[in-house]
Amino acid sequence: MPVEPPTHGVERALRRAGADVVAGVDEVGRGAWAGPVTVCAAVTGLRRPPLGLTDSKLLSPRRRTELAPLLADWVTAYALGHASPLECDELGMTAALRLAAVRALEALPVRPDAVILDGKHDYLGGPWWVRTVIKGDQSCVSVAAASVIAKVQRDGYMAELGSDCPDYAFADNAGYPSPVHRAALTEHGPTAHHRLSWAYLDDLPAWSHLRTSRQRDGSEQLSLGF
Protein backbone atom coordinates (compact mmCIF):
# COMPACT_ATOMS: atom_id res chain seq x y z
CA MET A 1 0.00 0.00 0.00
CA PRO A 2 1.57 3.34 -1.05
CA VAL A 3 2.58 5.72 1.72
CA GLU A 4 1.04 9.16 1.54
CA PRO A 5 3.67 11.91 1.11
CA PRO A 6 4.47 14.02 4.16
CA THR A 7 2.70 17.32 4.67
CA HIS A 8 3.18 20.53 6.61
CA GLY A 9 0.11 19.83 8.75
CA VAL A 10 1.90 19.65 12.11
CA GLU A 11 4.22 22.51 11.20
CA ARG A 12 1.22 24.70 10.31
CA ALA A 13 -0.55 23.80 13.57
CA LEU A 14 2.50 24.76 15.62
CA ARG A 15 2.78 28.03 13.73
CA ARG A 16 -0.85 28.82 14.46
CA ALA A 17 -0.07 28.15 18.12
CA GLY A 18 2.67 30.79 18.07
CA ALA A 19 5.85 29.04 16.89
CA ASP A 20 7.48 31.09 14.15
CA VAL A 21 10.38 28.67 13.65
CA VAL A 22 9.65 24.93 13.70
CA ALA A 23 12.38 22.29 13.47
CA GLY A 24 11.82 18.65 12.57
CA VAL A 25 14.18 16.27 14.34
CA ASP A 26 15.05 12.66 13.57
CA GLU A 27 17.81 10.30 14.61
CA VAL A 28 19.76 7.44 13.09
CA GLY A 29 22.07 4.95 14.74
CA ARG A 30 20.05 4.18 17.85
CA GLY A 31 20.22 0.40 17.37
CA ALA A 32 23.71 0.16 15.88
CA TRP A 33 26.54 -1.81 17.46
CA ALA A 34 29.12 0.68 16.23
CA GLY A 35 29.37 4.36 15.42
CA PRO A 36 27.65 7.43 16.81
CA VAL A 37 24.00 8.17 17.19
CA THR A 38 23.29 11.07 14.84
CA VAL A 39 20.46 13.59 15.02
CA CYS A 40 19.45 16.07 12.33
CA ALA A 41 17.38 19.17 13.00
CA ALA A 42 15.80 20.67 9.88
CA VAL A 43 13.83 23.89 9.42
CA THR A 44 11.86 23.81 6.20
CA GLY A 45 9.40 26.67 6.11
CA LEU A 46 6.23 25.75 4.24
CA ARG A 47 7.55 25.38 0.70
CA ARG A 48 6.82 22.34 -1.45
CA PRO A 49 9.52 19.70 -0.81
CA PRO A 50 11.52 17.85 -3.47
CA LEU A 51 9.55 15.10 -5.17
CA GLY A 52 9.70 11.72 -3.46
CA LEU A 53 10.48 12.91 0.06
CA THR A 54 9.51 10.40 2.73
CA ASP A 55 10.99 8.45 5.63
CA SER A 56 14.60 7.56 4.78
CA LYS A 57 13.96 3.90 5.62
CA LEU A 58 11.42 3.69 2.78
CA LEU A 59 13.91 4.95 0.19
CA SER A 60 16.60 2.95 -1.58
CA PRO A 61 20.20 3.89 -0.77
CA ARG A 62 20.56 5.33 -4.26
CA ARG A 63 17.44 7.48 -3.93
CA ARG A 64 18.48 8.71 -0.47
CA THR A 65 21.88 9.69 -1.85
CA GLU A 66 20.24 11.57 -4.73
CA LEU A 67 17.72 13.30 -2.48
CA ALA A 68 20.01 14.40 0.36
CA PRO A 69 21.86 17.21 -1.51
CA LEU A 70 18.56 18.45 -2.93
CA LEU A 71 17.18 18.65 0.60
CA ALA A 72 20.31 20.34 1.94
CA ASP A 73 19.79 23.11 -0.62
CA TRP A 74 16.02 23.21 -0.18
CA VAL A 75 15.67 23.46 3.62
CA THR A 76 15.80 26.84 5.31
CA ALA A 77 18.47 25.45 7.65
CA TYR A 78 19.71 22.16 9.03
CA ALA A 79 22.33 21.00 11.50
CA LEU A 80 23.66 17.68 12.74
CA GLY A 81 24.54 16.56 16.23
CA HIS A 82 26.30 13.38 17.28
CA ALA A 83 26.86 11.38 20.44
CA SER A 84 29.91 9.16 20.29
CA PRO A 85 29.97 5.44 21.10
CA LEU A 86 31.61 6.28 24.42
CA GLU A 87 28.88 8.80 25.23
CA CYS A 88 26.23 6.21 24.33
CA ASP A 89 27.90 3.78 26.74
CA GLU A 90 28.38 6.24 29.58
CA LEU A 91 25.06 8.08 29.36
CA GLY A 92 22.61 5.46 28.07
CA MET A 93 20.74 5.90 24.83
CA THR A 94 18.03 8.29 26.01
CA ALA A 95 20.55 10.77 27.37
CA ALA A 96 22.83 10.27 24.36
CA LEU A 97 19.93 11.05 22.03
CA ARG A 98 19.16 14.19 23.98
CA LEU A 99 22.81 15.25 23.84
CA ALA A 100 22.97 14.76 20.06
CA ALA A 101 19.63 16.53 19.55
CA VAL A 102 20.64 19.52 21.65
CA ARG A 103 23.91 19.76 19.73
CA ALA A 104 21.98 19.77 16.46
CA LEU A 105 19.39 22.30 17.60
CA GLU A 106 21.99 24.64 19.09
CA ALA A 107 23.97 24.50 15.84
CA LEU A 108 21.06 25.91 13.84
CA PRO A 109 21.47 29.58 12.88
CA VAL A 110 18.19 30.41 14.65
CA ARG A 111 16.74 28.81 17.76
CA PRO A 112 13.48 26.95 17.01
CA ASP A 113 10.33 27.95 18.86
CA ALA A 114 9.02 24.37 18.59
CA VAL A 115 10.47 20.96 17.80
CA ILE A 116 8.75 18.00 16.14
CA LEU A 117 10.23 14.70 17.32
CA ASP A 118 9.66 11.46 15.46
CA GLY A 119 8.08 8.79 17.68
CA LYS A 120 6.04 8.82 20.86
CA HIS A 121 8.82 9.42 23.38
CA ASP A 122 10.06 12.92 24.18
CA TYR A 123 13.75 12.32 24.80
CA LEU A 124 14.47 16.05 24.48
CA GLY A 125 12.37 17.66 27.19
CA GLY A 126 12.52 21.22 28.50
CA PRO A 127 13.19 23.98 27.87
CA TRP A 128 12.23 22.94 24.34
CA TRP A 129 8.61 23.03 23.22
CA VAL A 130 8.26 19.51 21.83
CA ARG A 131 5.55 17.85 19.77
CA THR A 132 6.00 14.09 19.35
CA VAL A 133 4.51 12.49 16.24
CA ILE A 134 4.42 8.73 15.71
CA LYS A 135 5.81 8.02 12.23
CA GLY A 136 6.59 11.69 11.91
CA ASP A 137 9.31 10.78 9.43
CA GLN A 138 6.51 9.70 7.07
CA SER A 139 3.92 12.36 7.83
CA CYS A 140 5.83 15.61 8.60
CA VAL A 141 7.89 17.31 5.91
CA SER A 142 10.53 18.70 8.28
CA VAL A 143 11.04 15.37 10.07
CA ALA A 144 11.22 13.46 6.77
CA ALA A 145 13.87 15.88 5.53
CA ALA A 146 15.82 15.45 8.76
CA SER A 147 15.60 11.66 8.48
CA VAL A 148 17.09 11.56 4.99
CA ILE A 149 19.88 14.03 5.74
CA ALA A 150 20.82 12.25 8.97
CA LYS A 151 20.83 8.81 7.36
CA VAL A 152 22.97 9.80 4.38
CA GLN A 153 25.42 11.77 6.52
CA ARG A 154 25.88 8.97 9.05
CA ASP A 155 26.12 6.27 6.38
CA GLY A 156 28.87 8.25 4.67
CA TYR A 157 30.73 8.65 7.93
CA MET A 158 30.48 4.93 8.68
CA ALA A 159 31.77 4.10 5.19
CA GLU A 160 34.84 6.25 5.92
CA LEU A 161 35.39 4.40 9.20
CA GLY A 162 35.09 1.13 7.32
CA SER A 163 38.17 1.88 5.25
CA ASP A 164 40.24 1.46 8.43
CA CYS A 165 38.57 -1.81 9.46
CA PRO A 166 37.22 -3.46 6.28
CA ASP A 167 36.37 -6.79 7.91
CA TYR A 168 33.35 -5.19 9.60
CA ALA A 169 31.78 -3.94 6.34
CA PHE A 170 30.65 -0.64 7.82
CA ALA A 171 30.08 0.71 4.30
CA ASP A 172 27.35 -1.91 3.87
CA ASN A 173 25.84 -2.16 7.36
CA ALA A 174 26.57 1.33 8.80
CA GLY A 175 27.49 -0.30 12.12
CA TYR A 176 24.18 -2.15 12.46
CA PRO A 177 23.86 -5.91 13.01
CA SER A 178 24.60 -8.04 9.95
CA PRO A 179 26.11 -11.50 9.34
CA VAL A 180 29.43 -10.02 8.18
CA HIS A 181 29.55 -7.65 11.14
CA ARG A 182 28.75 -10.52 13.50
CA ALA A 183 31.49 -12.72 12.01
CA ALA A 184 34.08 -9.94 12.30
CA LEU A 185 33.18 -9.33 15.93
CA THR A 186 33.47 -13.02 16.68
CA GLU A 187 36.94 -13.22 15.14
CA HIS A 188 38.45 -9.83 15.89
CA GLY A 189 36.36 -8.37 18.72
CA PRO A 190 35.12 -4.79 18.95
CA THR A 191 36.98 -1.83 17.50
CA ALA A 192 37.38 1.64 18.97
CA HIS A 193 34.17 2.51 17.11
CA HIS A 194 31.99 -0.04 18.91
CA ARG A 195 29.65 0.50 21.83
CA LEU A 196 30.91 -1.59 24.72
CA SER A 197 27.76 -1.59 26.86
CA TRP A 198 25.71 -3.35 24.16
CA ALA A 199 24.33 -6.85 24.68
CA TYR A 200 26.13 -8.39 21.68
CA LEU A 201 29.28 -8.63 23.82
CA ASP A 202 27.55 -11.15 26.08
CA ASP A 203 27.60 -13.56 23.13
CA LEU A 204 31.34 -13.18 22.49
CA PRO A 205 33.15 -15.35 25.06
CA ALA A 206 36.59 -14.15 23.94
CA TRP A 207 35.60 -10.51 24.24
CA SER A 208 32.81 -10.34 26.81
CA HIS A 209 35.25 -9.10 29.46
CA LEU A 210 35.33 -5.81 27.55
CA ARG A 211 31.67 -5.11 28.24
CA THR A 212 31.03 -2.07 30.38
CA SER A 213 28.06 -1.52 32.66
CA ARG A 214 24.63 -1.86 31.11
CA GLN A 215 22.76 1.17 29.88
CA ARG A 216 21.03 2.94 32.73
CA ASP A 217 17.82 3.57 30.80
CA GLY A 218 17.12 -0.04 29.87
CA SER A 219 17.00 0.65 26.14
CA GLU A 220 16.49 -2.39 23.95
CA GLN A 221 19.73 -3.69 22.47
CA LEU A 222 20.19 -6.38 19.85
CA SER A 223 22.29 -9.36 20.86
CA LEU A 224 24.76 -11.09 18.55
CA GLY A 225 21.95 -13.37 17.44
CA PHE A 226 19.92 -10.22 16.53
MIBAMI-428343 format. One line per 3 residues: number of its first residue (from 1); for each residue x, y, z of N, C-alpha, C, CB. Coordinates in steps of 0.001 Angstrom, whole numbers, plus 500000, padded with zeros to 6 digits. Glycine has a CB too. Example, Ala and Ser with C-alpha at 12.3 -4.5 7.8 and 13.67 -1.06 7.14 Angstrom:
! residues 2
1) 513190 494310 507800 512300 495500 507800 513200 496700 507800 511308 495527 509046; 512850 497750 507080 513670 498940 507140 512900 500030 507870 514084 499402 505725
! end
This chain:
! residues 226
1) 500856 498804 500000 500000 500000 500000 500889 501244 500000 499033 500007 501240; 500710 502154 499033 501565 503339 498948 501438 504220 500193 501217 504149 497699; 502561 504809 500577 502583 505720 501719 502274 507130 501224 503963 505674 502453
4) 501370 507789 501903 501042 509164 501539 502255 510059 501763 499831 509675 502354; 502512 511019 500905 503668 511905 501108 503483 512758 502350 503883 512806 499882; 504571 513169 502960 504465 514019 504160 503879 515380 503823 505841 514197 504819
7) 503305 515995 504829 502698 517316 504667 503253 518270 505719 501153 517230 504771; 502820 519514 505617 503180 520528 506611 502107 520673 507679 503418 521871 505933; 501233 519684 507836 500113 519830 508752 500520 520148 510181 499305 518591 508741
10) 501478 519403 510726 501902 519646 512108 502646 520972 512201 502796 518492 512619; 503492 521251 511201 504219 522514 511204 503250 523708 511184 505173 522579 509997; 502205 523612 510392 501224 524696 510314 500485 524855 511653 500213 524427 509170
13) 500148 523733 512283 499453 523800 513572 500322 524468 514628 499050 522398 514038; 501600 524150 514642 502499 524762 515618 502676 526255 515331 503865 524052 515608; 502689 526608 514068 502783 528033 513728 501535 528787 514180 502987 528212 512212
16) 500384 528163 514003 499152 528816 514455 499144 528977 515972 497922 528012 514005; 499852 528084 516661 499929 528155 518122 501005 529111 518607 500185 526784 518691; 501724 529756 517678 502670 530791 518075 504125 530506 517796 502522 531043 519484
19) 504451 529383 517180 505848 529041 516887 506213 529555 515498 506080 527501 516980; 507070 530554 515443 507482 531089 514150 508476 530175 513441 508087 532466 514328; 509354 529554 514216 510376 528666 513654 510152 527262 514205 511825 529176 513989
22) 509915 526314 513312 509653 524926 513701 510739 524043 513106 508237 524461 513232; 511349 523217 513929 512384 522287 513466 511878 520859 513572 513689 522458 514282; 512073 520085 512519 511820 518651 512570 513101 517942 512955 511285 518125 511217
25) 512992 516964 513822 514177 516270 514339 514006 514766 514171 514420 516624 515831; 515050 514125 513663 515047 512665 513570 516450 512156 513821 514526 512186 512188; 516523 510889 514257 517811 510299 514614 518080 509063 513771 517850 509942 516108
28) 519354 508683 513713 519764 507443 513088 520935 506887 513886 520143 507657 511590; 520976 505577 514015 522071 504946 514741 521706 504460 516111 523189 505879 514856; 520458 504584 516499 520050 504178 517846 520362 502699 518101 518548 504441 518046
31) 520056 501834 517152 520215 500398 517366 521507 499817 516830 519087 499686 516751; 522455 500655 516447 523706 500160 515878 524621 499597 516961 524422 501276 515114; 525497 498681 516561 526536 498187 517458 527749 499107 517459 526952 496774 517060
34) 527930 499840 516371 529120 500679 516230 528734 502039 515668 530168 499998 515322; 529584 503027 515939 529371 504359 515417 528534 505225 516324 528734 504280 514086; 528409 506498 515987 527654 507434 516810 526159 507295 516597 528084 508851 516516
37) 525395 507890 517489 523999 508166 517195 523969 509593 516660 523063 507982 518472; 523288 509787 515549 523287 511066 514844 521876 511621 514784 523866 510913 513424; 521755 512898 515054 520463 513585 515016 520562 514754 514045 520040 514077 516437
40) 519544 514907 513213 519453 516070 512333 518259 516915 512746 519334 515641 510846; 518457 518206 512800 517378 519170 513004 517234 519972 511714 517663 520112 514243; 516037 519988 511155 515804 520668 509878 514649 521657 509997 515515 519644 508765
43) 514865 522855 509502 513828 523887 509422 513487 524045 507953 514299 525260 510061; 512216 523884 507614 511856 523807 506200 510949 524927 505714 511198 522511 505935; 510406 525744 506591 509396 526665 506110 508185 525882 505649 509943 527543 504975
46) 507434 526427 504718 506230 525745 504239 506251 525552 502731 504990 526526 504637; 507446 525547 502152 507550 525376 500704 507369 523912 500313 508903 525894 500199; 507007 523700 499060 506823 522343 498551 508172 521620 498548 506202 522365 497119
49) 508244 520410 499113 509523 519705 499187 509885 519036 497868 509483 518667 500292; 511131 518614 497715 511517 517853 496526 510654 516602 496366 512998 517463 496601; 510402 516234 495135 509548 515095 494832 510141 513811 495404 509350 514963 493318
52) 509279 513023 496032 509703 511721 496543 510139 511721 497984 510801 511209 495723; 510059 512862 498665 510482 512913 500059 509583 512041 500928 510473 514359 500569; 510206 511201 501738 509506 510396 502731 510531 509905 503744 508746 509197 502065
55) 510107 509061 504653 510988 508450 505634 512174 507806 504928 510228 507410 506481; 513392 508072 505425 514597 507559 504776 514593 506045 504673 515825 508013 505528; 513967 505366 505632 513955 503900 505624 513126 503340 504470 513414 503375 506947
58) 512262 504141 503884 511424 503694 502776 512059 503977 501417 510069 504361 502853; 513228 504604 501427 513913 504952 500193 515097 504017 499969 514379 506417 500227; 515407 503748 498732 516595 502955 498418 517841 503784 498737 516592 502505 496916
61) 518969 503127 498994 520198 503889 499227 520509 504866 498099 521361 502944 499407; 520291 504439 496866 520559 505332 495737 519655 506552 495781 520373 504592 494412; 518369 506355 496047 517441 507483 496065 517749 508416 497232 515989 506985 496151
64) 518101 507853 498392 518485 508707 499525 519680 509578 499158 518814 507850 500769; 520660 508966 498517 521878 509692 498153 521571 510796 497149 522926 508729 497576; 520638 510547 496241 520243 511572 495274 519461 512698 495943 519407 510951 494155
67) 518632 512333 496910 517723 513296 497519 518413 514186 498547 516572 512572 498168; 519400 513655 499252 520015 514395 500356 520580 515758 499948 521112 513569 500960; 521365 515877 498862 521859 517208 498493 520757 518156 498048 522877 517086 497396
70) 519704 517603 497445 518565 518450 497075 517919 519027 498326 517525 517649 496251; 517779 518191 499348 517184 518648 500600 518079 519659 501303 516913 517464 501519; 519383 519413 501278 520314 520340 501939 520212 521738 501345 521756 519827 501822
73) 519960 521806 500029 519793 523110 499376 518389 523669 499572 520097 522995 497888; 517414 522780 499758 516020 523207 499821 515612 523699 501200 515123 522078 499411; 516097 523069 502265 515671 523455 503618 516118 524882 503926 516243 522475 504675
76) 515397 525512 504839 515801 526839 505314 517115 526742 506076 514703 527460 506211; 517246 525696 506887 518474 525450 507646 518446 524022 508161 518628 526464 508825; 519630 523457 508356 519710 522164 509033 521050 522086 509762 519550 520977 508017
79) 521095 521228 510759 522330 520997 511497 522318 519576 512038 522500 522029 512650; 523503 519037 512225 523662 517683 512735 524310 517712 514111 524495 516833 511767; 523908 516759 514937 524541 516564 516234 524827 515086 516413 523650 517101 517386
82) 525900 514779 517104 526298 513384 517284 526597 513113 518753 527527 513047 516412; 526364 511880 519167 526857 511382 520445 527730 510175 520124 525673 511010 521437; 528930 510178 520631 529909 509157 520292 529548 507814 520913 531296 509588 520745
85) 530184 506726 520445 529965 505436 521099 530244 505482 522596 530833 504381 520458; 531296 506168 522997 531612 506279 524424 530510 507008 525170 532944 507001 524626; 529973 508075 524576 528882 508799 525226 527624 507937 525309 528581 510101 524472
88) 527369 507130 524276 526230 506211 524331 526401 505217 525476 526072 505460 522991; 527621 504729 525661 527902 503781 526740 527755 504430 528113 529308 503208 526586; 528320 505608 528260 528375 506242 529581 527041 506841 530007 529433 507319 529590
91) 526277 507355 529035 525056 508076 529363 523799 507215 529263 524920 509263 528462; 523834 506155 528437 522614 505458 528072 522007 506131 526855 521612 505434 529247; 521188 505403 526125 520744 505900 524828 519820 507112 524934 520046 504802 524081
94) 518939 507137 525916 518027 508285 526007 518805 509578 526202 517027 508094 527160; 519761 509574 527125 520554 510774 527375 521468 511084 526193 521381 510610 528652; 521977 510048 525530 522825 510274 524364 522022 510903 523222 523465 508952 523903
97) 520800 510439 523038 519931 511047 522029 519678 512517 522339 518600 510291 521942; 519402 512801 523600 519158 514191 523977 520401 515037 523713 518746 514287 525461; 521577 514513 524061 522814 515254 523840 523004 515559 522362 524013 514469 524376
100) 522809 514546 521499 522969 514756 520065 521934 515734 519526 522868 513431 519324; 520682 515626 520012 519625 516526 519545 519900 517967 519955 518269 516081 520090; 520329 518168 521192 520641 519524 521650 521797 520102 520832 520994 519524 523159
103) 522794 519286 520558 523914 519758 519731 523432 520177 518351 524989 518667 519602; 522516 519414 517768 521983 519774 516455 521158 521056 516528 521130 518633 515896; 520264 521133 517487 519388 522301 517600 520186 523572 517894 518343 522074 518697
106) 521188 523456 518743 521986 524640 519085 522909 525048 517945 522807 524378 520344; 523144 524161 516990 523975 524502 515838 523195 525190 514727 524627 523263 515297; 521858 525197 514832 521058 525912 513845 521324 527414 513943 519555 525613 514042
109) 521216 528141 512836 521469 529585 512883 520408 530362 513649 521563 530127 511490; 519245 529772 513877 518190 530409 514653 517590 529365 515585 517097 531034 513725; 517286 529750 516806 516737 528805 517763 515264 528533 517447 516896 529340 519203
112) 514883 527263 517303 513477 526946 517006 512558 527296 518176 513331 525460 516661; 511351 527725 517836 510334 527954 518859 509638 526655 519243 509307 528974 518369; 509637 525673 518334 509016 524374 518587 509788 523309 517832 507517 524370 518169
115) 509740 522089 518371 510473 520962 517798 509504 519801 517604 511673 520543 518709; 509526 519213 516405 508753 517998 516139 509706 516813 516231 508047 518056 514730; 509425 515900 517151 510233 514701 517317 509504 513503 516716 510551 514455 518812
118) 510229 512698 515962 509657 511461 515458 509478 510467 516604 510546 510861 514349; 508324 509794 516649 508075 508794 517676 507139 509296 518761 509372 508357 518292; 506960 508464 519775 506040 508816 520857 506752 509270 522125 505159 507641 521175
121) 508078 509110 522168 508824 509417 523382 509558 510737 523234 509812 508295 523709; 509346 511638 524165 510056 512925 524176 511376 512748 524919 509188 514049 524843; 512435 512465 524172 513749 512323 524795 514465 513664 524928 514606 511358 523991
124) 513841 514725 524439 514468 516049 524479 514098 516814 525742 514066 516857 523253; 512812 516985 525978 512369 517659 527195 512631 519156 527196 513038 517047 528375; 512356 519780 528363 512518 521223 528495 513969 521640 528413 511927 521696 529795
127) 514176 522916 528048 513190 523984 527865 512551 524010 526480 513836 525305 528126; 512752 522950 525692 512235 522945 524336 510734 522651 524329 512984 521917 523486; 510016 523322 523453 508607 523032 523215 508565 521905 522199 507813 524304 522711
130) 508147 520717 522641 508259 519511 521834 506878 518969 521483 509078 518447 522570; 506715 518593 520226 505547 517847 519769 506042 516498 519232 504743 518649 518666; 505634 515413 519853 506005 514093 519348 504946 513623 518349 506158 513069 520516
133) 505408 512982 517287 504512 512489 516242 504959 511086 515855 504505 513442 514996; 504116 510099 516114 504423 508734 515706 504470 508665 514182 503377 507734 516272; 505537 508075 513672 505810 508021 512234 505876 509417 511631 504740 507196 511518
136) 506417 510328 512410 506585 511687 511911 507503 511764 510706 507116 512567 512998; 508429 510783 510588 509311 510781 509429 508573 510432 508140 510445 509808 509647; 507343 509953 508258 506513 509702 507075 505472 510790 506853 505821 508360 507201
139) 505059 511457 507936 503922 512363 507829 504287 513847 507870 502963 512071 508922; 505436 514198 508433 505829 515606 508595 506995 515926 507674 506208 515912 510070; 506862 516953 506877 507894 517314 505909 509239 517561 506584 507472 518550 505129
142) 509255 518341 507665 510533 518698 508281 511224 517483 508893 510323 519765 509349; 510452 516571 509472 511037 515366 510071 511533 514423 508972 510000 514644 510978; 510779 514288 507894 511222 513456 506774 512529 513975 506192 510147 513406 505685
145) 512626 515293 506034 513871 515882 505528 515029 515581 506475 513715 517407 505345; 514777 515731 507772 515822 515450 508756 516238 513987 508700 515342 515809 510168; 515283 513085 508488 515597 511659 508481 516514 511303 507320 514316 510832 508408
148) 516271 511868 506160 517090 511565 504985 518491 512149 505149 516428 512114 503703; 518573 513400 505570 519884 514028 505736 520710 513288 506787 519725 515509 506128; 520095 512953 507913 520816 512253 508974 521315 510894 508498 519920 512081 510202
151) 520459 510144 507809 520825 508809 507357 521995 508850 506379 519630 508129 506710; 521922 509740 505399 522974 509802 504385 524291 510278 505000 522557 510736 503232; 524208 511262 505881 525421 511768 506519 526078 510694 507373 525103 512996 507373
154) 525290 509992 508186 525885 508975 509054 526393 507791 508240 524867 508498 510097; 525651 507370 507227 526116 506267 506379 527458 506609 505732 525070 505944 505292; 527601 507832 505273 528865 508249 504671 530008 508225 505673 528731 509639 504084
157) 529717 508672 506885 530734 508652 507935 531146 507223 508265 530218 509356 509194; 530168 506320 508364 530484 504930 508684 531277 504274 507556 529198 504140 508955; 530991 504640 506313 531772 504104 505194 533227 504548 505297 531171 504554 503846
160) 533463 505784 505727 534835 506250 505920 535531 505465 507025 534850 507745 506250; 534811 505212 508124 535395 504401 509196 535732 503007 508701 534440 504316 510388; 534902 502485 507819 535089 501134 507320 536370 500942 506534 533940 500755 506475
163) 536916 502017 505994 538166 501878 505249 539322 501502 506162 538487 503170 504512; 539200 501810 507459 540239 501461 508428 540047 500064 509013 540265 502481 509547; 538848 499526 508916 538573 498186 509460 537603 497475 508515 537977 498268 510924
166) 538103 497070 507335 537225 496544 506280 536505 495251 506641 538020 496318 505044; 537019 494485 507581 536374 493207 507912 534949 493405 508439 537209 492452 508951; 534651 494580 508972 533349 494814 509601 532292 495316 508616 533500 495809 510728
169) 532712 495653 507407 531778 496055 506337 530878 497212 506747 530916 494873 505926; 531455 498218 507392 530653 499364 507815 530020 500100 506632 531510 500327 508617; 530654 500036 505464 530079 500709 504295 528756 500071 503881 531064 500674 503123
172) 528582 498797 504225 527352 498092 503872 526326 498099 504997 527668 496672 503490; 526791 497983 506251 525842 497838 507361 525751 499062 508262 526221 496654 508189; 526598 500078 508025 526569 501326 508803 526677 501090 510309 525291 502089 508506
175) 527324 499990 510699 527489 499700 512116 526356 498918 512737 527654 500954 512853; 525320 498622 511953 524180 497854 512458 524489 496352 512394 522895 498181 511644; 523680 495533 513079 523860 494086 513007 523740 493559 511577 522845 493394 513897
178) 524648 492663 511229 524602 491955 509949 525465 490711 510101 525100 492865 508750; 525286 489705 509231 526111 488502 509339 527606 488785 509239 525720 487525 508270; 528008 489661 508318 529430 489985 508178 529942 490690 509424 529668 490862 506937
181) 529163 491617 509930 529550 492348 511139 529680 491370 512311 528511 493463 511468; 528733 490469 512428 528754 489485 513504 529994 488593 513414 527486 488631 513464; 530330 488141 512198 531495 487277 512013 532787 488007 512364 531556 486767 510571
184) 532876 489293 511985 534082 490061 512297 534229 490279 513797 534056 491407 511577; 533124 490521 514476 533178 490675 515927 533616 489380 516600 531817 491114 516468; 533110 488269 516104 533474 486980 516684 534967 486718 516543 532678 485854 516024
187) 535525 487064 515389 536937 486776 515136 537876 487828 515709 537173 486654 513659; 537513 489095 515564 538446 490167 515894 538064 490969 517138 538561 491092 514735; 536817 490839 517596 536363 491632 518722 535989 493046 518316 537423 491671 519782
190) 535547 493846 519260 535118 495209 518946 536289 496138 518643 534311 495772 520094; 536008 497134 517815 536982 498175 517498 536754 499375 518425 536876 498601 515998; 537553 500398 518210 537377 501641 518971 536076 502334 518624 538538 502584 518720
193) 535417 501888 517549 534170 502510 517108 532938 501807 517666 534105 502522 515598; 533117 500738 518403 531989 499956 518907 531523 500434 520277 532364 498490 518980; 530252 500203 520526 529653 500502 521825 529867 499299 522735 528126 500843 521689
196) 530487 499521 523858 530911 498412 524715 529926 498091 525828 532243 498722 525316; 528791 498770 525880 527763 498405 526856 526646 497594 526205 527184 499662 527512; 526783 497319 524898 525712 496653 524158 525708 495147 524418 525857 496924 522658
199) 524535 494544 524307 524331 493151 524676 525061 492160 523774 522875 492845 524663; 525455 492555 522570 526131 491614 521679 527412 491061 522319 526460 492296 520342; 528041 491828 523202 529280 491368 523820 529059 490168 524732 529916 492493 524604
202) 527850 490013 525239 527554 488849 526080 527689 487548 525290 526138 488962 526668; 527550 487623 523972 527601 486444 523127 528984 486214 522514 526576 486562 522034; 529972 486947 522991 531339 486819 522488 532250 486397 523646 531832 488162 521844
205) 532379 485098 523897 533149 484649 525057 534572 485213 525112 533213 483151 525061; 535204 485359 523953 536585 485847 523940 536691 487334 524219 537223 485545 522615; 535562 488035 524115 535600 489491 524236 534631 490044 525273 535306 490110 522910
208) 533857 489184 525897 532811 489660 526806 533369 490416 528005 531983 488494 527290; 534640 490181 528328 535246 490903 529455 535369 492399 529172 536626 490322 529772; 535223 492778 527912 535329 494195 527548 534037 494951 527807 535714 494332 526087
211) 532959 494217 528086 531667 494886 528236 531661 495774 529462 530535 493864 528325; 531175 496994 529276 531030 497934 530378 529648 497778 530986 531261 499389 529906; 529340 498605 531976 528055 498483 532659 526909 498692 531693 527959 499481 533807
214) 525797 498049 531981 524633 498135 531114 524079 499556 531082 523555 497158 531575; 523380 499861 529994 522764 501174 529878 521802 501417 531045 522024 501304 528531; 521850 502612 531558 521028 502941 532727 519551 503063 532405 521504 504222 533341
217) 519223 503314 531134 517821 503565 530800 517088 502327 530310 517734 504635 529756; 517778 501193 530269 517118 499958 529871 516708 499894 528419 515933 499754 530701; 517358 500672 527556 517001 500654 526135 517228 499281 525546 517807 501698 525359
220) 516347 498897 524605 516486 497605 523954 517751 497575 523119 515264 497302 523085; 518516 496489 523244 519728 496312 522467 519665 494946 521793 520999 496445 523361; 520169 494876 520561 520193 493624 519845 521408 492816 520233 520169 493863 518354
223) 521191 491530 520543 522290 490640 520864 522966 490202 519583 521801 489425 521670; 524028 489382 519731 524755 488912 518553 523871 488063 517673 525988 488124 518961; 522869 487414 518244 521945 486631 517442 520840 487456 516818 521348 485559 518272
226) 520915 488809 517006 519917 489781 516525 518640 489561 517308 519658 489638 514979
! end
